Amino acid sequence: MKPVFFTKMEGTGNDFVVIDNREEQFTGVVNNEKMKETIVKILDRHYGIGGDGLILIEEFKGYYFNMRYFNRDGSEAELCLNGARCAVKFAHRLGIIEEKGKFLTPSGPVGFAYFPDKISIEVSPPVDIRVNFSITISRKKYKVSYLKLGVPHTVLFVDSYDDINISELGKLIREHKEFQPAGTNVNFVKADKNGISVRTYERGIEDETLSCGSGVVASAYIAVKLFLAESPVKVMTRGGELTVTLKDKLYLEGPANFIYDGTYYI
């Protein structure tokens, strides 16, 4: 068995296993054929380290680093914004970034600004935007909006969470024919005078998480477009508070925290 050194981190309750893979300490041990199976084991909360996702920090010419993100089901995603904040803080501890700059993801370059108590992530404007259209589930119509922020998101505004089973309805919307073949993350949003609250069913985790950074940005973007909120938008998740600012680009600001360092044997 070979040791792989990792750091456990979290951003508003979204927790990650973060690995410095600049010298291929992970991919040098795990080949592509075993990658998905190994990540599923690592992220298992009973038999592995546990986490919502796994992040690899790698070298890439022209950028401070390259970030690869894997969901709990082992699939590789284009972007995770809560994970991005953790990646920046981890890279700062490694001494490979300055206070501002860009790193690379499968969705493209991502800008960042590092502060001791928070991280700001710059997000490119969304694409494939569709606002206020209806889908039918079990003979009931739901008015939703859709957009892509590196990954696909559906936004559904609700008056209350009391009568909603987030995991059940989220799964049905995630698998709805309207959003195939890629599927979608699903955000249940409640707006009030203080900002918005967001609860997210995440594709790839296949359940509700305490927070989803791209879901928060997607929800704030649609809320502003529908005049339900004003920028900067304060967003409450079950894992804590984030701030979204809409300018020429979008900015997500929030915390990222170290939990512990460890060794996993493969």
NORRA-V503255 format. One record per helix or strand of 2 or more residues. SS is the DSSP state (A for helix, B for strand). FROM is the first residue (numbers start at 1). LEN is the number of residues. Records with the same first field share a line. If there is no record, write none. Layout:
BEGIN
SS: FROM-LEN + FROM-LEN
END
This chain:
BEGIN
B: 3-9 + 14-7 + 53-6 + 66-6 + 76-2 + 100-6 + 108-8 + 118-6 + 127-11 + 140-9 + 152-6 + 185-8 + 195-8 + 207-3 + 233-5 + 240-7 + 250-5 + 257-9
A: 32-12 + 81-14 + 166-9 + 177-3 + 213-13
END
